[in-house]
Amino acid sequence: MSWKSLGCLALVLALHGPARASDATPILVVDVANDQVLHAEEAGRPWFPASTTKLMTAFVTFEAIRAGRVSLETPVVLSKHAASQKFLDSGLHVGSTMTMEDALFAMISGSTNDVAMAIAEQVAGSEEAFVKSMNDAARRLGMTGSRFVNPNGLFDRRQKSTARDMALLGIAIDRQFPQYRRFFETSAVVIDGKTVESHNELLTRFDGARGLKTGYLCASGNNVVALAERGGRQVMVVVMGATTERERNERAAMYLTQAFTGELSPDNTTLSALANDTKRSPPDMRAKQCGEQTRDYERTRDAAYPMGLPGQTSYLAQAEAAKKVRQITTWLTPSPAKPEKTSTSAKPKRG
């Protein structure tokens, strides 16, 4: 951090006081080869996962493909319930249909909440059945601090996870389904001519980045589960609760850089040995992220994490690498015609 940054931080602390423990947000850095923890802060603290929830939706879907229940060619149709999910205009509507492969690209790269719901309904028959599969998978993976109630990460006070659990999930996806890495490395999807870009800036501005997923809610702040590889070494970083996309991307890039350069060393703790705090509930960040405290809170965080701000060093490449883009074409599946009602008062005809 530069002297200018330190001076700014000192001024902020003088005005607003030192950061409280309750302001700490989860950070976790893991060496994927041996699950050794390289750095951890509040790694077991419950947090709203936002769209990183879609990693579990992808995992359950990959398991269903492996089991033969669906395939990459299976049509995924947006039901009325799926199309009603909140999302910046995806251009999709009831009856919009695409292959499962394209749907996975749309959900992971484009973070489409409507498509995530459609995938869940196609794989399990209903949202409720799919959510049960999500929680069953979480138990099998040892995600003791997680509970899922929907497949897309839209706000629900009951839905929660931890940095520890998200790292377990991300590593499990990469280890068990390496053939599907392309879904996480894609930077944008074009759905019927409409471009929907990933918010994961690491994909184009951090050498070796391989995904995995970002997420944002006013209640959660900016989250990311990031995986990168350099020189045959893989590192997983989970950042939760960052104030801005800049902070999230820069902090993730900083921890990845420090891991690859050897500045972070194993502390003889494995990922699974980290404890989850199951007694607390996730903090609601809405007042700080989208409310009356936002300006002061963001000023404090900018002073603490100035990387990438004007005049400050950035851990991201200045020039963007070429984006990997998936072209998606949909078709319309008409709703089935409703059967005509028969009059109960009519006498049956004699045969």
C-alpha positions in Angstrom: 0.0 0.0 0.0 1.4 3.5 -0.9 2.0 6.3 1.6 -0.9 8.1 -0.1 -3.2 5.1 0.7 -2.0 4.9 4.3 -2.7 8.6 4.8 -6.1 8.2 3.3 -6.8 5.2 5.5 -5.6 7.1 8.6 -8.0 10.0 7.8 -10.9 7.6 7.4 -10.1 5.9 10.6 -9.9 9.2 12.4 -13.3 10.2 11.0 -15.1 6.9 11.4 -13.1 5.0 14.0 -11.3 1.6 13.6 -13.0 -1.2 11.7 -15.1 -3.4 14.0 -14.8 -7.2 14.0 -18.4 -7.2 12.7 -17.1 -5.4 9.6 -14.7 -8.2 8.7 -15.7 -10.1 5.5 -14.8 -13.7 4.6 -11.6 -14.5 2.7 -10.1 -17.9 2.0 -7.1 -19.0 -0.1 -6.4 -22.7 -0.7 -3.8 -24.7 -2.5 -6.0 -27.0 -4.5 -3.4 -29.8 -4.8 -3.4 -30.6 -1.1 -6.3 -28.6 0.3 -3.8 -26.6 2.4 -5.1 -23.3 3.7 -2.8 -20.4 2.7 -4.9 -17.6 4.2 -8.2 -17.4 6.0 -10.3 -14.6 7.6 -13.8 -15.4 8.8 -13.8 -18.5 6.5 -16.6 -20.2 8.5 -18.8 -17.2 8.9 -22.3 -17.6 7.4 -22.9 -15.3 4.3 -25.6 -14.9 1.7 -24.0 -16.7 -1.3 -25.9 -14.7 -4.0 -25.2 -16.1 -7.5 -22.3 -18.3 -6.3 -25.3 -20.5 -5.5 -25.3 -21.4 -9.2 -22.1 -23.4 -8.6 -24.2 -25.9 -6.6 -26.9 -25.8 -9.4 -24.2 -26.7 -11.9 -22.8 -29.5 -9.6 -26.2 -31.2 -9.2 -26.8 -30.9 -13.0 -23.4 -32.4 -13.8 -24.2 -35.3 -11.5 -27.5 -35.7 -13.3 -25.7 -35.8 -16.7 -23.2 -38.3 -15.4 -26.1 -40.5 -14.1 -27.8 -40.3 -17.5 -31.0 -38.6 -16.3 -30.4 -35.7 -18.7 -27.8 -34.9 -21.4 -26.2 -31.8 -22.8 -28.7 -32.1 -25.7 -31.8 -32.2 -23.4 -34.1 -29.2 -24.2 -34.5 -26.7 -21.3 -37.8 -24.8 -21.5 -38.6 -21.7 -19.6 -41.8 -22.2 -17.6 -43.9 -19.4 -16.3 -42.2 -19.8 -12.9 -38.7 -19.7 -14.4 -39.5 -16.7 -16.6 -40.8 -14.8 -13.6 -37.4 -14.8 -11.8 -35.9 -11.4 -11.4 -33.1 -10.6 -13.9 -31.8 -7.7 -16.0 -33.5 -8.2 -19.3 -32.3 -11.5 -20.7 -34.6 -11.4 -23.7 -36.2 -14.7 -22.7 -39.8 -15.4 -22.1 -42.2 -18.3 -21.3 -41.5 -21.1 -23.8 -38.0 -20.0 -24.7 -36.0 -23.2 -25.2 -32.3 -24.1 -25.5 -30.2 -27.1 -25.1 -28.9 -28.1 -21.6 -25.4 -27.2 -22.8 -26.4 -23.7 -23.8 -28.5 -23.3 -20.6 -25.4 -24.1 -18.5 -23.4 -21.5 -20.4 -26.2 -19.0 -19.9 -26.5 -19.7 -16.2 -22.8 -19.8 -15.4 -21.3 -17.1 -17.7 -24.4 -14.9 -18.0 -25.7 -15.6 -14.4 -29.2 -15.8 -15.8 -31.6 -16.5 -12.9 -34.5 -17.5 -15.2 -32.4 -20.1 -16.9 -31.0 -21.5 -13.6 -34.6 -22.1 -12.5 -35.5 -23.8 -15.8 -32.5 -26.1 -15.5 -33.6 -27.0 -12.0 -37.1 -27.8 -13.2 -35.8 -29.9 -16.1 -33.3 -31.9 -14.0 -35.6 -32.6 -11.0 -39.1 -31.9 -12.2 -39.7 -29.0 -9.7 -37.7 -26.4 -7.9 -38.5 -28.1 -4.5 -37.1 -31.4 -5.7 -34.0 -29.8 -7.1 -33.3 -27.8 -3.9 -33.5 -31.1 -2.0 -30.8 -32.5 -4.3 -28.7 -29.3 -3.7 -28.8 -29.8 0.1 -28.2 -33.6 -0.3 -25.1 -32.8 -2.3 -24.0 -30.2 0.3 -24.1 -32.8 3.0 -22.1 -35.3 0.9 -19.4 -32.7 0.3 -19.2 -31.8 3.9 -20.6 -28.3 3.5 -21.8 -28.1 7.1 -22.5 -24.3 7.0 -24.7 -24.2 3.9 -28.4 -24.3 3.2 -30.0 -23.8 -0.2 -33.6 -22.8 -0.8 -33.4 -21.8 -4.5 -31.2 -22.7 -7.5 -30.2 -19.1 -8.5 -29.2 -17.3 -5.4 -31.9 -14.6 -5.3 -32.3 -13.3 -1.8 -33.9 -15.5 0.8 -32.9 -15.0 4.4 -32.7 -18.8 4.9 -30.1 -19.3 2.1 -26.6 -19.3 3.4 -23.1 -20.6 2.9 -19.5 -19.9 4.0 -16.2 -19.3 2.3 -15.0 -22.7 3.5 -18.0 -24.4 2.0 -17.8 -22.6 -1.3 -14.1 -23.5 -1.7 -15.1 -27.2 -1.0 -17.8 -26.9 -3.7 -15.5 -25.2 -6.3 -12.7 -27.7 -5.8 -15.2 -30.6 -6.1 -16.6 -29.3 -9.4 -13.1 -28.9 -10.9 -11.9 -32.3 -9.7 -15.0 -34.4 -10.5 -16.0 -32.7 -13.8 -12.9 -31.4 -15.5 -14.6 -32.0 -18.9 -16.9 -29.0 -18.1 -14.3 -26.4 -17.4 -15.3 -24.5 -20.5 -18.5 -23.4 -18.9 -16.6 -21.4 -16.2 -13.9 -20.0 -18.6 -16.4 -18.2 -20.9 -16.7 -14.5 -20.4 -20.0 -13.8 -22.2 -23.0 -15.4 -23.9 -25.0 -14.0 -26.8 -28.6 -15.2 -26.6 -30.5 -14.6 -29.8 -28.2 -11.6 -30.5 -28.4 -10.2 -27.0 -25.0 -10.1 -25.2 -24.9 -10.9 -21.5 -21.4 -10.6 -20.0 -19.9 -12.2 -17.0 -18.9 -9.9 -14.1 -15.8 -12.0 -13.5 -13.1 -9.6 -14.7 -10.4 -12.1 -13.6 -11.2 -14.2 -16.7 -9.8 -11.5 -19.1 -7.4 -9.6 -16.8 -5.7 -12.3 -14.7 -3.3 -14.7 -16.3 -4.3 -18.3 -15.6 -7.9 -17.6 -14.3 -10.2 -20.5 -14.9 -13.4 -19.3 -13.3 -15.5 -20.0 -11.4 -18.4 -17.7 -10.4 -19.3 -14.2 -9.1 -22.4 -13.1 -7.1 -24.0 -10.0 -5.9 -26.9 -8.9 -3.7 -27.4 -5.8 -1.7 -27.6 -8.1 1.3 -24.4 -9.9 0.5 -22.1 -7.5 -1.3 -19.8 -8.7 -4.0 -18.8 -12.4 -3.8 -16.5 -14.5 -6.0 -15.2 -18.1 -6.0 -12.1 -17.9 -8.2 -9.8 -20.6 -9.5 -6.5 -19.9 -11.2 -3.6 -22.1 -12.5 0.0 -21.1 -13.1 2.9 -23.4 -13.7 0.8 -26.5 -13.0 -0.3 -25.1 -9.6 -3.9 -24.4 -8.8 -5.1 -21.9 -6.2 -8.7 -21.3 -5.1 -9.7 -17.9 -3.6 -13.1 -17.1 -2.1 -14.0 -13.4 -1.4 -17.3 -12.6 0.1 -18.9 -9.2 1.0 -16.6 -6.9 -1.1 -18.1 -3.4 -1.5 -17.5 -3.0 -5.2 -16.7 -5.2 -8.2 -13.3 -3.4 -8.2 -12.6 -4.4 -4.6 -13.7 -8.0 -5.3 -11.6 -8.4 -8.4 -8.5 -6.7 -7.1 -8.5 -8.5 -3.8 -9.0 -11.9 -5.4 -6.2 -11.1 -7.9 -4.0 -10.0 -5.0 -4.4 -13.2 -3.0 -3.9 -15.3 -6.1 -0.7 -13.4 -7.0 0.6 -13.7 -3.4 -0.1 -17.4 -3.5 1.7 -18.0 -6.8 4.7 -15.9 -5.7 5.0 -17.8 -2.4 4.1 -14.8 -0.2 1.3 -17.0 1.4 2.5 -20.2 3.1 0.5 -23.2 4.3 -0.3 -23.1 8.0 -0.8 -26.9 8.3 -4.6 -26.5 8.3 -6.6 -28.3 5.6 -9.8 -26.9 4.1 -12.0 -29.6 5.6 -10.5 -29.0 9.1 -11.8 -25.4 9.1 -14.8 -24.9 11.4 -18.1 -23.4 10.3 -19.9 -21.1 12.7 -23.4 -22.6 12.7 -24.8 -20.4 15.4 -24.7 -17.1 13.7 -26.9 -15.9 10.8 -25.5 -14.1 7.7 -25.2 -10.4 8.2 -27.5 -8.2 6.1 -25.3 -5.8 4.2 -28.1 -3.8 2.5 -27.6 -0.6 4.6 -23.9 -0.6 3.8 -24.3 -1.7 0.1 -27.5 0.0 -1.0 -28.6 2.3 1.9 -27.8 5.3 3.9 -24.4 4.0 5.0 -23.1 3.2 1.5 -21.1 6.3 0.9 -19.2 6.3 4.2 -18.7 2.5 4.1 -17.4 2.5 0.5 -15.0 5.3 1.4 -13.6 3.3 4.3 -13.2 0.2 2.1 -11.6 2.1 -0.7 -9.0 3.4 1.8 -8.4 -0.1 3.1 -8.3 -1.7 -0.4 -7.1 1.0 -2.9 -5.8 -1.4 -5.5 -6.9 -0.5 -8.9 -8.1 3.0 -8.0 -6.7 6.0 -9.9 -3.0 6.3 -9.1 -2.8 3.0 -7.3 -1.2 -0.3 -8.3 -3.5 -2.9 -9.8 -3.1 -6.7 -9.6 -5.1 -7.0 -12.8 -3.6 -6.8 -16.3 -4.2 -3.4 -17.9 -5.1 -4.9 -21.3 -7.9 -7.4 -21.5 -7.3 -10.8 -23.1 -9.7 -12.0 -25.8 -13.0 -13.0 -24.4 -14.5 -16.5 -24.9 -18.0 -16.0 -26.1 -20.8 -18.6 -26.5 -23.4 -18.0 -29.1 -26.9 -19.3 -28.1 -29.9 -19.7 -30.3 -33.3 -20.5 -28.7 -36.5 -21.7 -30.1 -40.1 -21.6 -28.9 -41.9 -24.5 -27.3 -45.6 -23.8 -27.3 -47.5 -24.5 -24.1 -49.6 -27.6 -24.3 -53.2 -27.0 -25.2 -55.6 -27.1 -22.2 -58.1 -30.0 -22.5 -61.6 -29.1 -23.1 -63.9 -29.2 -20.1 -66.7 -31.8 -20.2 -70.1 -31.0 -18.7 -70.8 -33.1 -15.6 -74.5 -32.6 -16.2 -74.6 -34.2 -19.6 -76.0 -37.7 -19.7 -73.5 -40.3 -21.1 -74.3 -41.6 -24.5 -75.3 -45.2 -24.8 -73.0 -47.4 -26.8 
